[in-house]
Amino acid sequence: MEERKTRLTKERRQNREKLAQEILKYSCDQLMAAMPFLNRAFYRMPFWADRKIKYCSTDGVKIYYNTEYVLECFKQQPEKITRSLLHLILHCVFCHPFGYEEIEQEAWDLAADIAVENVILEMNKPGLQLSEDEAEKNYFYWLQNRAGYLTAEKLYYYLRKHPEEMAQISQETEKYRLDEHKYWLPQTDAMRKSSGGDSYMHNIASPLGCGMADEGGTQEPDEPIEAFAGRTSEEWKNIGEAAKMNLETFLKDQGSKAGSLLLNLEEMLREKEDFSEFLKKFAVTGEEIHLNNDEFDYIYYTYGLKLYENMPLIEPLEYRENFRIRDFVIAIDTSGSCQGELVKKFLDKTYAILTNEESFFSKVNIHIIQCDAQVQNDIKITSTEEFEHYMDHMTLAGFGGTDFRPVFAYVDKLVEQHEFQELRGLIYFTDGRGIFPEKMPAYRTAFVFAEEGFHVPKVPSWAIRMVVGEEDLE
């Protein structure tokens, strides 16, 4: 009798597991039909049943789910399973799970979930709507007015800057939770052992891929695996890049907009470069008076002291070469969104880097040019004291349209007048909405774009491009 009861329990579990897998397959097919531009993402990860989670989770390699959660949700509100599945996949497309151990996890959990849910709400696809969506939309609208664009990166910066609000936001968004981030942390040996064999439904969960045929259904499921630090994140980044290209083609054909989805893809694909390292590209070689220990020969020096008492044979060299910034132009676009606090933060950050002993010659020739459709003013800086005075008394002028060409014509004229000893470069801080010069200048040029949306204009092939947000200038 006991054996028969055990067999029936096992059969019932297997049937429920099979039904849960069918539901997930059906949901994935629904997503694929609605969003073909994400096709590579939908067919990426197999499903694995996991009794130790309440909802669903992913590590970028597999999708883990609680069987009872899937069945109960599908019974009460079928759209919730499809929504949960898309939520997990977008986390991976935006590379949210990777590098998780290096950040403040509570803030990142919250920021990533809000960013993904905002994208799904904005897409407004049939079969994804939930009963609580209207309340969630209103709350996200309130949050966007406070934090700006709802990408995970911007939200993370906002939450860390306003910790007093994080608890309130977390409490409000808890009711919308669709997944767990348990497997975003790389699994240690201790964590694998603590999971134990019964964490997974061995011999029941087949590695059925999202909408794909069963591949090796008799294979034993693995323990939770590490989110392969480099490889997996790089693969998902490639998938995100392909999704962005597909989406742009899809939107062009459909004549519609994607808003937050494209914004998050742009943010994920944006090359993250340290602003200090960026400025070093404009350094030049120059000699300064310093004790040059690298070229100092101690043998002759000590031999002279020994032979002639206090008379060394050679004195140490007093000059050494350094890569530092001396001749430089900073152009500030005072039109559009490049006004006020953001401009001051940019100059503060640039000033802090340039005045660092390792970056700045004691005598410099830096021109700070304010401009919109024409050059408004030009302030020459030759020392750290003058730079400090400028920062203390700076006022912005202009606020008209944007045309980059007058600045280049003005700087070219300064070069002809021998205003610079060796002009290494020009850095143009702008929102990007202007006319670029057609001719390549004789000096290196970089356009630093204020991050005010997902569209960052292309720059001429001879220019360097960098995108910065407020968080990059802290």
C-alpha positions, 0 to 999 in steps of 0.5 A: 500500500505504501509503495503504491501511494509513493508511486502515485505521488511520484506520478502526480508530481511528474504530471504536474511538472509536465503540465508546468513545462507545457505552460512555460513553452506556451508562454514562450511561444506567445512572446516569440510571436509578439516580439520577433526582434528578441528571437535569440533571447527566447530560444536561449535558456532551458527550464529547470524546476527548483523547489527552493525558490518561490517564483522564478529566477535565472542565472543567464544560463537556465530559467529556474521555476517553482512548479506550484507557482507556475500552475497556481498563477496560470490557474488564476491569471495566465498572463502572469506566467508570460509576464514573469518569463519576459521579465526574466529574459529582459534581465538577461538582455539588459545584462542585469545579473552579471557583476552582481557581486561587485555592487550594492545588491539591494539597490541594484535588485530594486533598480533592475526590477523597476527598469524591466517592468517599466519596459514591459508596461510601455510596450503594452503588448496583449497577453501581458497585462495584469490587474495591478498594471494601472497602479504600477504605471502611476507609481513609475510615472511619479518615480520617473519625475524624481529619478529621470529615465528609468534605466537600471543604471540611472535608478541605481545611482538615484537610489544610492544617492537617496537611501531614505527613499529606497525603503519606501520604493522597495515596499511599494514595488514588492507587490509587483515582484515577479522573480527572485535574484537568488542565482545572480550571485556566483555559486560557491562550493558551500552554496552548491552543497547547501542546495543539496540534490533535492533542490531539483526535481531529478528525473522529472525536469527535462531540459526543455528549451524555451519553445524548442524541442526536448534535447536530452530529456534523460539528462540529470540537471546540474546544480545551480551554476556560476554566472560564467563571469566573462563568457555568459555576460558577453554572450548576452551582450551580443544578444542585446546588440542583435536585439537592438538592431532587430528592434530598430529595423522592426520600428522602422518598418512598423513606424512605431517607437520603443522608448524605454526598451531601446533606452535600456539596450543603449545603456547596456551597450554603452561603453563604460570608460573612466572619465579620468582615463578618457582625458589622458588621451589628450596628454602630451610629452613634456619635461619637468624638473624632478629627481629622475631616479630611473636614470640615476646610477648609484654605483658612480654616485657612491663611489664618488662619495667614498673616493672624494668623501662628500663629492659624488661623481655624478649628480642625479638628472633633474629632468624627466619626461611626463605625459601631461595636459598643457594646451587644451580647449574645453568647449561648452554647449550652452544650448538645450539640455546642457545648462546649469548643474550638469555643466558645472559638474562636468567642469568640476570633474574636468578641473579635478582631473586636470589639477591632479599633480599627475595630469597637469603641467604647472604652466598650462594654456587652457581655453574654456569656450562657451558657445551655442550657434556662435562663440559666446566667450573664451576664457584663457586659463594658465594656472590652477589659481585661474581655474579656481577663480573661473569656477567660483565666478562662472556664468553661462552665456548663450542658450540659443541653437547649436552649431559646432562649426564656429568653435572649430573655426575659432580654434583654427584661427587661434592655432594660426595665431600661434596661441598654442605651443602644441594643441593636443585636443578639443573636448566638446561637452554637448547634448549632441543636437548640432551641425558637425564640421565636415573637415577633420581638424589638425588636433584630436577632438572628442564629443562628450554627450550629456546623457539626456535620452537613448539617442546619441548622435553619431560623430564624424569618423575622426572624432572620439565619442563619449556619453556621460550621465550625472553619475559619471561626473560625481 
